[in-house]
Amino acid sequence: MSWTDERVETLKKMWSEGQSASQIAKELGGVTRNAVIGKVHRLGLSNRAGNGAGTPPPAQPEPKEKPAPAAAKKADPKPEPAKEEPVSTSVELVEAVQLDENGIPMSAARCAIIPAGQPLPPQPSANEISPEALAKVSEVEKAAKRLSLMELTEKTCKWPVGDPATDDFWFCGPASEEA
């Protein structure tokens, strides 16, 4: 199944009418509910959050502008800057809230998502080992027999050490403790 222009238009029309993804998939045929949801997301259509199933999103009223005095219109053609609302100083509202492209506040988890193609922030190295741990590893390596795969028995330690793709790979080898 491919998304032809006709099928996309049908999808957009039914979505704007408030049809569910399952209803749209059934109408289009040959497509799943999840495919419809994915296409809606890729098209950037409204998610209709907070609306009941099957109800179209409410129409947004047009903002009303105050008529400017006639003298002001002639003297200064620039629009007046919008008046700023007083900012609350409560602790909950001090943190800046990020908005998505539709002006909807985003959760902390959604803000943490890094868009495709963006570099990841620096991560702590998983290879950092404390000096104490290195000392313990050195002790274990001294006691190790460095066995190959063919030298292992059911009574030897089979802990792998190193990269199996190299010649310097070995298994621990000392007698294993029985549980």
C-alpha positions, 0 to 999 in steps of 0.5 A, spaced: 500 500 500 502 506 498 500 513 500 497 516 494 495 524 494 487 521 494 488 517 500 492 522 503 486 527 502 481 522 504 486 521 511 486 529 512 479 530 511 476 524 515 482 526 521 479 533 521 472 531 521 474 527 528 474 520 525 478 515 529 485 512 526 481 505 526 475 508 522 480 511 517 484 505 516 478 501 515 475 506 510 482 506 506 483 499 506 490 495 506 492 500 512 493 499 519 491 504 525 498 505 526 500 506 519 494 512 519 497 514 526 504 515 523 502 518 517 498 523 521 504 524 525 508 525 519 503 530 516 503 534 522 496 534 523 493 536 530 493 530 535 486 533 537 488 532 545 483 533 550 477 532 545 472 526 546 473 521 540 469 523 534 469 530 535 472 535 531 477 540 534 474 546 537 474 552 532 479 558 535 476 565 535 480 570 531 483 575 536 480 582 536 484 588 535 483 594 538 482 600 533 487 605 533 485 612 534 485 616 527 490 621 528 495 615 531 494 611 524 496 617 520 502 619 524 505 612 526 504 606 521 507 601 526 503 597 530 503 598 538 507 593 541 503 588 545 503 589 553 506 584 557 502 580 562 505 581 569 510 574 570 508 570 577 514 569 581 512 562 584 517 557 584 513 553 579 513 558 574 520 560 574 522 555 570 522 556 563 517 552 559 519 550 552 513 550 547 513 545 541 511 548 534 504 548 535 505 552 542 503 546 546 508 546 552 512 540 552 514 535 558 521 534 560 521 527 557 519 530 550 524 536 551 530 531 552 529 528 545 534 530 541 532 530 533 535 526 528 542 529 525 543 533 532 550 531 535 549 527 542 551 531 548 557 528 552 556 522 555 560 519 561 565 513 559 563 506 561 571 504 560 573 508 567 575 504 572 577 506 579 584 504 582 581 499 587 577 495 581 584 495 577 587 492 583 582 487 584 583 485 576 590 485 577 590 480 582 585 475 578 589 476 572 595 473 576 591 467 578 588 466 571 590 460 567 589 463 561 586 457 557 583 457 550 576 454 549 579 447 547 582 447 554 576 448 558 572 443 562 566 443 566 570 444 573 574 450 570 572 458 570 569 460 563 570 467 564 572 470 557 577 476 557 579 480 551 576 480 544 574 474 541 576 476 534 584 477 537 589 472 538 590 475 545 583 472 547 583 467 553 578 464 559 580 465 566 581 457 568 582 456 575 577 451 578 570 454 579 566 454 585 560 449 586 554 452 588 
